[in-house]
């Protein structure tokens, strides 16, 4: 009997789930950055934001887009999506 469950070896979990996790990470980072902006600013004045805030927004955006690409590649890998010929 294996130490881990067989569900972790399923193609969906191996190929699609990492993209889903990247999308969630990006969404959480963008939500945290937006919450910080809302709490620390009045929304009208465009002040220079801290470097960590700009890095969080950039990493969140790139993580979200990369997650979508990884998910699409995973769906193609498991055969759920095919390209028209």
ZATOR-64673 format. One record per residue (C-alpha): chain; residue number from 1; x, y, z; residue in three letters. Coordinates in Angstrom, 2 decimals. Example, Ala and Ser with C-alpha at 12.3 -4.5 7.8 and 13.67 -1.06 7.14 Angstrom:
// ZATOR-64673
unit = A, pos = 1, xx = 12.30, yy = -4.50, zz = 7.80, code = ALA
unit = A, pos = 2, xx = 13.67, yy = -1.06, zz = 7.14, code = SER
***
This chain:
// ZATOR-64673
unit = A, pos = 1, xx = 0.00, yy = 0.00, zz = 0.00, code = UNK
unit = A, pos = 2, xx = 1.48, yy = 3.40, zz = -0.98, code = UNK
unit = A, pos = 3, xx = 2.26, yy = 6.01, zz = 1.62, code = UNK
unit = A, pos = 4, xx = 0.32, yy = 8.74, zz = -0.25, code = UNK
unit = A, pos = 5, xx = -3.13, yy = 8.56, zz = -1.74, code = UNK
unit = A, pos = 6, xx = -3.61, yy = 7.79, zz = -5.41, code = UNK
unit = A, pos = 7, xx = -5.52, yy = 11.05, zz = -5.91, code = UNK
unit = A, pos = 8, xx = -2.22, yy = 12.93, zz = -5.91, code = UNK
unit = A, pos = 9, xx = -1.18, yy = 10.96, zz = -8.99, code = UNK
unit = A, pos = 10, xx = -4.28, yy = 11.84, zz = -11.00, code = UNK
unit = A, pos = 11, xx = -3.47, yy = 13.86, zz = -14.15, code = UNK
unit = A, pos = 12, xx = -5.82, yy = 16.69, zz = -13.17, code = UNK
unit = A, pos = 13, xx = -4.06, yy = 17.16, zz = -9.84, code = UNK
unit = A, pos = 14, xx = -0.58, yy = 16.91, zz = -11.38, code = UNK
unit = A, pos = 15, xx = -1.08, yy = 19.20, zz = -14.37, code = UNK
unit = A, pos = 16, xx = -4.00, yy = 21.57, zz = -13.71, code = UNK
unit = A, pos = 17, xx = -3.91, yy = 22.14, zz = -9.95, code = UNK
unit = A, pos = 18, xx = -0.55, yy = 24.02, zz = -9.91, code = UNK
unit = A, pos = 19, xx = -2.03, yy = 26.59, zz = -12.31, code = UNK
unit = A, pos = 20, xx = -5.08, yy = 26.94, zz = -10.09, code = UNK
unit = A, pos = 21, xx = -2.81, yy = 27.49, zz = -7.08, code = UNK
unit = A, pos = 22, xx = -0.85, yy = 30.17, zz = -8.98, code = UNK
unit = A, pos = 23, xx = -4.10, yy = 31.95, zz = -9.86, code = UNK
unit = A, pos = 24, xx = -5.19, yy = 31.90, zz = -6.23, code = UNK
unit = A, pos = 25, xx = -1.81, yy = 33.22, zz = -5.07, code = UNK
unit = A, pos = 26, xx = -1.99, yy = 36.06, zz = -7.59, code = UNK
unit = A, pos = 27, xx = -5.54, yy = 36.89, zz = -6.59, code = UNK
unit = A, pos = 28, xx = -4.68, yy = 36.99, zz = -2.89, code = UNK
unit = A, pos = 29, xx = -1.68, yy = 39.24, zz = -3.53, code = UNK
unit = A, pos = 30, xx = -3.75, yy = 41.62, zz = -5.66, code = UNK
unit = A, pos = 31, xx = -6.52, yy = 41.67, zz = -3.05, code = UNK
unit = A, pos = 32, xx = -3.99, yy = 42.45, zz = -0.30, code = UNK
unit = A, pos = 33, xx = -2.46, yy = 45.25, zz = -2.39, code = UNK
unit = A, pos = 34, xx = -5.88, yy = 46.71, zz = -3.13, code = UNK
unit = A, pos = 35, xx = -6.83, yy = 46.53, zz = 0.56, code = UNK
unit = A, pos = 36, xx = -3.63, yy = 48.34, zz = 1.53, code = UNK
unit = A, pos = 37, xx = -4.29, yy = 51.03, zz = -1.08, code = UNK
unit = A, pos = 38, xx = -7.84, yy = 51.47, zz = 0.16, code = UNK
unit = A, pos = 39, xx = -6.81, yy = 51.78, zz = 3.80, code = UNK
unit = A, pos = 40, xx = -3.79, yy = 54.04, zz = 3.32, code = UNK
unit = A, pos = 41, xx = -5.08, yy = 56.31, zz = 0.56, code = UNK
unit = A, pos = 42, xx = -8.19, yy = 58.31, zz = -0.20, code = UNK
unit = A, pos = 43, xx = -8.21, yy = 57.04, zz = -3.80, code = UNK
unit = A, pos = 44, xx = -7.78, yy = 60.49, zz = -5.34, code = UNK
unit = A, pos = 45, xx = -4.18, yy = 61.46, zz = -4.66, code = UNK
unit = A, pos = 46, xx = -1.60, yy = 59.53, zz = -6.63, code = UNK
unit = A, pos = 47, xx = 1.25, yy = 59.20, zz = -4.18, code = UNK
unit = A, pos = 48, xx = 4.26, yy = 57.03, zz = -4.83, code = UNK
unit = A, pos = 49, xx = 3.59, yy = 53.63, zz = -3.33, code = UNK
unit = A, pos = 50, xx = 6.27, yy = 51.65, zz = -1.46, code = UNK
unit = A, pos = 51, xx = 8.49, yy = 49.34, zz = -3.45, code = UNK
unit = A, pos = 52, xx = 7.13, yy = 46.23, zz = -1.76, code = UNK
unit = A, pos = 53, xx = 3.59, yy = 47.25, zz = -2.76, code = UNK
unit = A, pos = 54, xx = 4.56, yy = 47.67, zz = -6.42, code = UNK
unit = A, pos = 55, xx = 6.41, yy = 44.34, zz = -6.31, code = UNK
unit = A, pos = 56, xx = 3.36, yy = 42.62, zz = -4.79, code = UNK
unit = A, pos = 57, xx = 1.11, yy = 44.03, zz = -7.53, code = UNK
unit = A, pos = 58, xx = 3.52, yy = 42.99, zz = -10.28, code = UNK
unit = A, pos = 59, xx = 4.07, yy = 39.52, zz = -8.83, code = UNK
unit = A, pos = 60, xx = 0.35, yy = 39.07, zz = -8.24, code = UNK
unit = A, pos = 61, xx = -0.50, yy = 40.03, zz = -11.81, code = UNK
unit = A, pos = 62, xx = 2.21, yy = 37.84, zz = -13.31, code = UNK
unit = A, pos = 63, xx = 1.27, yy = 34.94, zz = -11.05, code = UNK
unit = A, pos = 64, xx = -2.38, yy = 35.20, zz = -12.05, code = UNK
unit = A, pos = 65, xx = -1.56, yy = 35.25, zz = -15.78, code = UNK
unit = A, pos = 66, xx = 0.99, yy = 32.43, zz = -15.42, code = UNK
unit = A, pos = 67, xx = -1.60, yy = 30.38, zz = -13.53, code = UNK
unit = A, pos = 68, xx = -4.07, yy = 30.71, zz = -16.40, code = UNK
unit = A, pos = 69, xx = -1.40, yy = 29.62, zz = -18.89, code = UNK
unit = A, pos = 70, xx = -0.35, yy = 26.66, zz = -16.73, code = UNK
unit = A, pos = 71, xx = -3.98, yy = 25.60, zz = -16.33, code = UNK
unit = A, pos = 72, xx = -4.55, yy = 25.73, zz = -20.08, code = UNK
unit = A, pos = 73, xx = -1.37, yy = 23.71, zz = -20.67, code = UNK
unit = A, pos = 74, xx = -2.54, yy = 21.20, zz = -18.07, code = UNK
unit = A, pos = 75, xx = -5.93, yy = 20.81, zz = -19.72, code = UNK
unit = A, pos = 76, xx = -4.21, yy = 20.24, zz = -23.06, code = UNK
unit = A, pos = 77, xx = -1.87, yy = 17.74, zz = -21.39, code = UNK
unit = A, pos = 78, xx = -4.71, yy = 15.63, zz = -19.97, code = UNK
unit = A, pos = 79, xx = -6.69, yy = 15.83, zz = -23.21, code = UNK
unit = A, pos = 80, xx = -9.63, yy = 17.88, zz = -21.96, code = UNK
unit = A, pos = 81, xx = -8.89, yy = 20.62, zz = -24.51, code = UNK
unit = A, pos = 82, xx = -7.75, yy = 20.03, zz = -28.06, code = UNK
unit = A, pos = 83, xx = -6.68, yy = 22.45, zz = -30.74, code = UNK
unit = A, pos = 84, xx = -8.70, yy = 22.46, zz = -33.97, code = UNK
unit = A, pos = 85, xx = -6.92, yy = 21.01, zz = -36.97, code = UNK
***
